[in-house]
Amino acid sequence: MSRLDSFIRRLTAQKILLEHVTDLVKEVAGPVLELGLGNGRTYDHLRENLPGRDIYVFDRELSCHPSCIPQGDFMIFGEIRETLEFCEPRVGEKAAFIHADIGSGDPTTDLATQSWLSPLVDARCKPGGYVLSGLELALDNFDELEKPDGIRPGRYHLYRKKI
């Protein structure tokens, strides 16, 4: 498969899953945490599909389209490993949904990310909340959920925190 075909499949899967989770999370009160702003596409899609929901975005730099810059206190700058750990006073409560698409494609780097990201996601997600991640996470307090048809196994991981 060409890299272009792989990219298209990845973005299609991401769109399907984001829309699937935004339907589910409408029943769970609380903010959304977007880990990694990148070019802002998924943030923009989340704010369109969850109007009125607080969406906090974490990244170390700003490199997105100007229309996708979160306003004021909703953009949290710094290393996600550090800012996610200490964000609760700013965010105010645990998240109803955490979207983490911060994999690097390098197996060693991704294993290191999984090791620090898993406990932080567990600590920041409320019971009944959802997590969508490009990396498989070690989340003992969560159930891994079935994904909609057409999503290749292993491409994304969908979790719900046990109540």
For each residue, the residues with C-beta under 8 A, 3 or more apart:
1: 5 6 9
2: 5 6
3: 6 7
4: 7 8
5: 1 2 8 9
6: 1 2 3 9 10
7: 3 4 10 11
8: 4 5 11 12
9: 1 5 6 12 13 152 155
10: 6 7 13 14 155
11: 7 8 14 15
12: 8 9 15 16
13: 9 10 16 17 150 151 152 155 156
14: 10 11 17 18 42 101 156
15: 11 12 18 19 45
16: 12 13 19 20 148 150 151
17: 13 14 20 21 132 147 148 151 156 158
18: 14 15 21 22 42 45 46 49 99 132
19: 15 16 22 23 49
20: 16 17 23 24 147 148 158
21: 17 18 24 25 97 99 130 132 158
22: 18 19 25 26 46 49 50 97
23: 19 20 26
24: 20 21 27 28 130
25: 21 22 28 32 50 96 97 129 130
26: 22 23 50
27: 24
28: 24 25 96 97 126 128 129 130
29: 96
30: 93 94 95 96 97 126 129
31: 53 54 55 56 91 92 93 95 96
32: 25 46 50 53 54 55 56 95 96 97 98 99
33: 55 56 58 84 87 91 95 97 98 99 124
34: 37 42 43 46 55 56 57 58 99
35: 58 80 84 98 99 100 101 102 117
36: 58 59 80 100 101 102
37: 34 40 43 57 58 59 62 63 64 68 70 75
38: 41 42 59 63 64 101
39: 63 64 65 68
40: 37 43 44 64 65 67 68 69
41: 38 44 45 68
42: 14 18 34 38 45 46 99 101
43: 34 37 40 46 47 55 57 64 68 70
44: 40 41 47 48 65 67 68
45: 15 18 41 42 48 49
46: 18 22 32 34 42 43 49 50 53 55 99
47: 43 44 50 51 53 55
48: 44 45 51
49: 18 19 22 45 46
50: 22 25 26 32 46 47 53 55
51: 47 48
52:
53: 31 32 46 47 50
54: 31 32 74 91
55: 31 32 33 34 43 46 47 50 70 74
56: 31 32 33 34 70 74 75 76 87 90 91
57: 34 37 43 70 74 75 76
58: 33 34 35 36 37 76 78 80 83 84 87
59: 36 37 38 62 75 76 77 80
60: 77 78 79 80
61: 77
62: 37 59 69 75 77
63: 37 38 39
64: 37 38 39 40 43 68 69
65: 39 40 44 68
66: 69
67: 40 44
68: 37 39 40 41 43 44 64 65
69: 40 62 64 66 75
70: 37 43 55 56 57 74 75
71: 74 75
72: 75
73: 90
74: 54 55 56 57 70 71
75: 37 56 57 59 62 69 70 71 72
76: 56 57 58 59 83 87 90
77: 59 60 61 62 83
78: 58 60 82 83
79: 60 82 83
80: 35 36 58 59 60 83 84 102 117
81: 84 85 116 117 120
82: 78 79 85 86
83: 58 76 77 78 79 80 86 87
84: 33 35 58 80 81 87 120 124
85: 81 82 120 123
86: 82 83 89
87: 33 56 58 76 83 84 90 91 124
88: 91 92 93 94 124
89: 86 92
90: 56 73 76 87
91: 31 33 54 56 87 88 95 124
92: 31 88 89
93: 30 31 88 126
94: 30 88 124 125 126 129
95: 30 31 32 33 91 98 124 125 126 129
96: 25 28 29 30 31 32 126 128 129 130
97: 21 22 25 28 30 32 33 129 130 131 132
98: 32 33 35 95 121 124 125 129 130 131 132 133
99: 18 21 32 33 34 35 42 46 131 132 133
100: 35 36 117 121 131 132 133 134 135 137
101: 14 35 36 38 42 133 134
102: 35 36 80 113 117 134 135
103: 110 113 134 135
104: 109 110 113
105: 110
106: 109 110
107: 110 111
108: 111 112
109: 104 106 112 113
110: 103 104 105 106 107 113 114 135
111: 107 108 114 115
112: 108 109 115 116
113: 102 103 104 109 110 116 117 135
114: 110 111 117 118 135 136 137 138
115: 111 112 118
116: 81 112 113 119 120
117: 35 80 81 100 102 113 114 120 121 133 135 137
118: 114 115 121 122 137 138 139
119: 116 122 123
120: 81 84 85 116 117 123 124
121: 98 100 117 118 124 125 131 133 137 139
122: 118 119 125 139 140 141 142 161
123: 85 119 120
124: 33 84 87 88 91 94 95 98 120 121
125: 94 95 98 121 122 129 130 131 142 161
126: 28 30 93 94 95 96 129 161
127: 161 162 163
128: 28 96 160 161 163
129: 25 28 30 94 95 96 97 98 125 126 160 161
130: 21 24 25 28 96 97 98 125 158 159 160 161
131: 97 98 99 100 121 125 137 139 142 157 158 159 160 161
132: 17 18 21 97 98 99 100 156 157 158 159
133: 98 99 100 101 117 121 136 137 156 157 159
134: 100 101 102 103 155 156 157
135: 100 102 103 110 113 114 117 157
136: 114 133 154 157
137: 100 114 117 118 121 131 133 157 159
138: 114 118
139: 118 121 122 131 142 159 161
140: 122
141: 122 161 162
142: 122 125 131 139 159 160 161 162
143: 159 160 162
144: 157 158 159
145: 158 159 160
146: 158
147: 17 20 151 156 158
148: 16 17 20 151
149:
150: 13 16
151: 13 16 17 147 148 155 156
152: 9 13 155
153:
154: 136
155: 9 10 13 134 151 152
156: 13 14 17 132 133 134 147 151
157: 131 132 133 134 135 136 137 144
158: 17 20 21 130 131 132 144 145 146 147
159: 130 131 132 133 137 139 142 143 144 145
160: 128 129 130 131 142 143 145
161: 122 125 126 127 128 129 130 131 139 141 142
162: 127 141 142 143
163: 127 128
